[in-house]
Amino acid sequence: MAKRRVHECWIGAACEYCGLRWERGTVGKLLRFDMADDAIVCARGFGCARRRPEHERVMVKRGIERRQYLLEGHWYSETQLADLAELSRQCVGKRLEAGWTVADALLPVYDRGHLSRSSDYKRLCSLALRRAGGAPAKVNPTVVRGRPRKYGESITALAQRFGKAPATIYKRILSHGYDAAIRRLLAETQTANDAQEVAA
């Protein structure tokens, strides 16, 4: 079986705001999980989260071109925006260069690694991915009130039922789909039982 790529679990998911869908073969990850809105939305700099062309302009002052950005009805330079947000000019500059909206470029810097490693973040992200049409990286059918679980039986229950390791069940579901994997497991169990009867 081919090794899964890092962002393959996001393929098929769509932004809940504008409907942008991330397809196989696209470079980078165009969607992100917004914990504040509990939704899968466009990554900053893409789709509906990309800065509009009319929100920036080039002014010529003393023969030097200076780029300005529109924020709440006023035009600011990159340095002025950095001062407003109390961020480094390099940070704001890289964000603006990547196509972020002006408001997003002024967001505080936070430890994404620590946040994304938390179990609460991963659980919410997995549930939002299912709603958006993608398949989560870890197929854990967590029961959430008012929302049906992804599979009929949990991976653990299937592993106990067929006498196989949870990792084996998980890989088969990823490779063949839930229904096909169950059919194959049932066929294997029946064949094993028939062989035991003949040996007895």
C-alpha positions as CSV (number, residue, x, y, z in Angstrom):
1,M,0.0,0.0,0.0
2,A,1.3,3.5,-0.9
3,K,2.3,5.7,1.9
4,R,-0.3,8.4,2.7
5,R,0.8,12.0,2.2
6,V,0.8,14.4,5.1
7,H,-2.2,16.5,3.9
8,E,-4.1,13.7,2.1
9,C,-6.8,13.7,4.8
10,W,-7.8,17.2,3.7
11,I,-8.5,16.2,0.1
12,G,-12.2,16.5,-0.6
13,A,-12.9,19.0,2.1
14,A,-14.3,22.4,1.2
15,C,-14.3,25.9,2.8
16,E,-17.6,26.4,4.8
17,Y,-17.6,30.1,3.7
18,C,-17.0,30.1,0.0
19,G,-16.9,26.4,-1.0
20,L,-13.2,26.3,-2.2
21,R,-12.3,22.6,-2.5
22,W,-8.8,21.2,-2.1
23,E,-8.1,18.6,-4.7
24,R,-5.4,16.0,-5.1
25,G,-2.2,17.3,-6.6
26,T,-2.6,20.9,-5.4
27,V,0.6,22.3,-4.0
28,G,0.3,23.3,-0.3
29,K,-2.8,23.1,2.0
30,L,-5.4,25.7,0.9
31,L,-7.7,25.1,3.9
32,R,-7.2,25.4,7.7
33,F,-9.2,24.8,10.8
34,D,-10.5,27.9,12.5
35,M,-10.9,27.0,16.2
36,A,-12.8,30.3,16.9
37,D,-15.5,29.5,14.3
38,D,-15.2,25.7,14.6
39,A,-15.1,25.4,10.9
40,I,-12.8,24.4,8.0
41,V,-12.1,27.6,6.0
42,C,-9.7,29.0,3.4
43,A,-6.1,29.2,4.5
44,R,-4.9,32.8,4.9
45,G,-3.9,34.1,1.5
46,F,-6.2,31.8,-0.4
47,G,-9.8,31.9,-1.6
48,C,-12.1,34.1,0.4
49,A,-9.2,34.8,2.9
50,R,-7.1,36.4,0.2
51,R,-6.6,40.2,0.2
52,R,-8.6,42.1,-2.5
53,P,-6.6,44.0,-5.1
54,E,-8.4,47.3,-4.2
55,H,-7.1,47.0,-0.6
56,E,-3.6,48.0,-1.7
57,R,-2.1,50.7,-3.8
58,V,1.3,52.1,-4.8
59,M,2.1,55.7,-4.0
60,V,5.1,57.5,-5.5
61,K,6.8,59.8,-3.0
62,R,10.0,61.7,-4.1
63,G,10.4,59.3,-6.9
64,I,10.2,56.2,-4.6
65,E,7.3,53.7,-4.9
66,R,5.7,52.9,-1.6
67,R,3.0,50.3,-1.1
68,Q,0.1,51.2,1.1
69,Y,-2.7,49.0,2.5
70,L,-6.3,49.8,3.4
71,L,-7.5,49.2,7.0
72,E,-10.8,50.5,8.3
73,G,-10.9,53.3,5.8
74,H,-7.3,54.5,6.2
75,W,-4.2,53.8,4.2
76,Y,-1.1,52.6,6.1
77,S,2.4,51.5,5.0
78,E,3.9,48.2,6.1
79,T,5.9,49.8,8.8
80,Q,2.9,51.7,10.2
81,L,0.9,48.5,10.3
82,A,3.7,46.7,12.2
83,D,3.8,49.5,14.7
84,L,0.0,49.4,15.1
85,A,0.0,45.7,15.9
86,E,3.3,45.8,17.8
87,L,4.7,43.1,15.5
88,S,8.0,43.0,13.6
89,R,8.0,44.6,10.2
90,Q,9.3,41.3,8.7
91,C,6.4,39.3,10.1
92,V,3.8,41.7,8.8
93,G,5.6,42.0,5.4
94,K,5.8,38.2,4.9
95,R,2.1,37.9,5.7
96,L,1.1,40.7,3.3
97,E,3.4,39.2,0.6
98,A,1.6,35.9,1.0
99,G,-1.7,37.5,0.2
100,W,-3.2,37.7,3.7
101,T,-5.9,40.3,4.3
102,V,-4.7,43.4,6.2
103,A,-6.7,42.5,9.3
104,D,-5.2,38.9,9.3
105,A,-1.7,40.3,8.9
106,L,-2.1,42.1,12.2
107,L,-3.1,39.0,14.2
108,P,-0.8,38.2,17.1
109,V,1.9,35.5,16.7
110,Y,1.0,32.4,18.6
111,D,2.5,28.9,19.1
112,R,0.7,26.9,16.4
113,G,2.7,23.8,17.3
114,H,1.5,23.7,20.9
115,L,-2.1,24.4,19.9
116,S,-2.2,21.8,17.1
117,R,-0.8,19.1,19.4
118,S,-3.6,19.5,21.9
119,S,-6.2,16.7,22.0
120,D,-9.1,19.1,22.0
121,Y,-7.8,20.9,18.9
122,K,-7.4,17.6,17.0
123,R,-10.8,16.3,18.0
124,L,-12.6,19.5,16.9
125,C,-10.5,19.6,13.7
126,S,-11.5,16.0,12.9
127,L,-15.2,16.7,13.4
128,A,-15.0,19.9,11.3
129,L,-13.2,17.9,8.5
130,R,-16.0,15.4,8.4
131,R,-18.6,18.1,8.1
132,A,-16.6,19.7,5.3
133,G,-16.4,16.5,3.4
134,G,-12.8,15.5,4.1
135,A,-11.5,12.4,5.9
136,P,-9.7,13.0,9.1
137,A,-6.1,11.8,9.6
138,K,-7.2,9.5,12.4
139,V,-10.5,7.7,12.0
140,N,-11.9,7.7,15.5
141,P,-15.7,7.6,15.4
142,T,-16.2,9.9,18.4
143,V,-19.8,10.1,19.4
144,V,-21.0,13.7,19.5
145,R,-24.4,14.7,20.7
146,G,-26.8,15.3,17.7
147,R,-24.2,14.1,15.1
148,P,-24.0,10.5,13.8
149,R,-20.7,8.7,14.1
150,K,-18.7,8.1,11.0
151,Y,-18.8,4.3,11.1
152,G,-21.2,1.8,12.4
153,E,-18.7,0.2,14.8
154,S,-15.6,1.7,16.3
155,I,-12.1,0.6,15.2
156,T,-11.6,-1.0,18.7
157,A,-14.9,-2.9,18.5
158,L,-14.1,-4.2,15.0
159,A,-10.6,-5.3,16.2
160,Q,-12.1,-7.3,19.1
161,R,-14.8,-8.8,16.8
162,F,-12.4,-10.0,14.2
163,G,-9.4,-10.7,16.4
164,K,-7.0,-8.3,14.6
165,A,-5.0,-5.3,15.7
166,P,-6.8,-1.9,15.5
167,A,-4.0,-0.6,13.2
168,T,-4.8,-3.5,10.7
169,I,-8.5,-2.6,10.7
170,Y,-7.7,1.1,10.3
171,K,-5.4,0.4,7.3
172,R,-8.0,-1.8,5.6
173,I,-10.7,0.8,6.0
174,L,-8.4,3.5,4.5
175,S,-7.5,1.2,1.6
176,H,-10.8,-0.3,0.7
177,G,-13.5,1.7,2.4
178,Y,-15.6,0.8,5.4
179,D,-18.1,-1.6,3.8
180,A,-15.6,-3.4,1.5
181,A,-13.2,-3.8,4.5
182,I,-16.0,-5.4,6.6
183,R,-17.0,-7.8,3.8
184,R,-13.3,-8.9,3.4
185,L,-12.9,-9.4,7.1
186,L,-16.1,-11.4,7.3
187,A,-15.0,-13.6,4.4
188,E,-11.6,-14.2,6.0
189,T,-13.2,-15.1,9.3
190,Q,-15.6,-17.5,7.6
191,T,-12.7,-19.2,5.7
192,A,-10.7,-19.5,8.9
193,N,-13.7,-21.1,10.7
194,D,-14.3,-23.5,7.8
195,A,-10.6,-24.5,7.9
196,Q,-10.8,-25.2,11.7
197,E,-14.0,-27.3,11.2
198,V,-12.3,-29.5,8.5
199,A,-9.2,-29.9,10.7
200,A,-11.3,-31.0,13.6
